[in-house]
Amino acid sequence: MSGPLISRRKRILALASICAGVWIIAAIHPLDRQAWLLENILLVAFVGALCLTHRRLELSEASYLLLAAFVILHIIGAHYTYARMPLGLWAKDLFHLSRNHYDRVAHGAFGFLLAFPVREILLRFSGIRRGWSFWLAPAVILAVSGVFEIVESAVAEIVAPGQGVDWLGGQGDEWDAQNDMLSALIGSLLMMAATALSNFGKKAP
């Protein structure tokens, strides 16, 4: 096995170890154990799928770094619950905001951080043209975000019937799901714009 390949594997394992360490710490006395468990079901499934498919996907180190950043953001949000994240509450008080916007930041980060690896996967396995990948990646992000909101609403109705938006941390916003999806879409478009600019004039994707 070549030296560069070993180094790459070590860097990816280091990222995985950091995420695991943060998850273990966050699992200790979360603010709401029930919410924490529900928030982590999809996270565990997501990480498990990555572990099972990483040899097939062969994502770049940049993609794994972006994925790790999103996982850590989600772990922190799940520990405090998105509506009661201290940093968001601090910003709410400081700037006299109407709500804790940490969940908006997290959904925007979902689009921003995951659009790059999604585009990588599309280019590798779908056979689409390079130009289309800049638009299809945000479309995938928006679709996944919509499916997540539907699943989240269904789970909320089962776990906390009648509480709806309040249980989900909507903070009184009846358009919370749509605004979360919009945040994810905007984040993904920003990442694709940055990627397109960085690749301008290059032959590589």
Residue pairs with C-beta under 8 A, 6 or more apart in sequence:
8 61
11 61
12 61
12 64
15 64
15 65
15 68
16 68
18 68
18 72
19 47
19 68
19 71
19 72
19 75
22 72
22 75
22 76
23 75
26 75
26 76
26 78
26 79
27 36
27 79
30 36
30 78
30 79
30 80
31 79
31 80
31 81
31 84
32 81
34 159
35 78
35 81
36 78
36 79
36 81
38 155
38 159
39 74
39 77
39 78
40 78
42 148
42 151
43 71
43 74
43 75
43 78
46 71
47 71
50 57
50 67
57 121
57 124
58 124
59 67
59 117
59 120
59 121
60 120
62 116
63 116
63 117
63 120
64 117
66 113
66 114
66 116
66 117
67 113
67 114
67 117
69 109
69 113
70 109
70 110
70 113
70 114
73 105
73 106
73 109
73 113
74 106
76 85
77 85
77 102
77 103
77 106
80 86
81 169
82 88
82 100
82 102
82 103
82 106
82 169
83 100
83 102
83 103
83 169
83 171
84 100
85 100
85 102
85 103
87 102
88 100
88 101
88 102
88 103
88 105
89 100
91 97
91 100
91 101
92 98
92 99
92 100
92 101
99 171
99 172
99 173
100 171
103 169
103 180
104 179
104 180
104 183
105 183
107 145
107 180
107 181
107 183
107 184
107 187
108 183
108 184
108 186
108 187
109 187
110 141
110 145
110 183
110 184
110 187
111 138
111 141
111 145
111 183
111 184
111 185
111 186
111 187
111 188
111 189
111 190
111 191
112 187
112 188
112 190
112 191
113 187
113 191
114 141
114 188
115 137
115 138
115 141
115 187
115 188
115 191
115 192
115 195
116 137
116 191
116 195
118 137
118 140
118 141
119 133
119 134
119 136
119 137
119 192
119 195
119 205
120 205
122 128
122 133
122 136
122 137
122 140
123 130
123 133
123 205
126 136
128 136
130 205
133 205
134 192
134 195
134 196
135 192
137 188
137 192
138 185
138 188
138 189
138 192
141 184
141 185
141 187
141 188
142 181
142 184
142 185
142 188
145 180
145 181
145 184
145 185
146 181
149 177
149 180
149 181
152 168
152 177
153 164
153 168
153 177
156 163
156 164
156 167
156 168
157 164
159 167
160 167
164 170
165 172
165 173
165 174
165 176
166 172
168 176
169 176
170 176
170 177
173 179
199 205
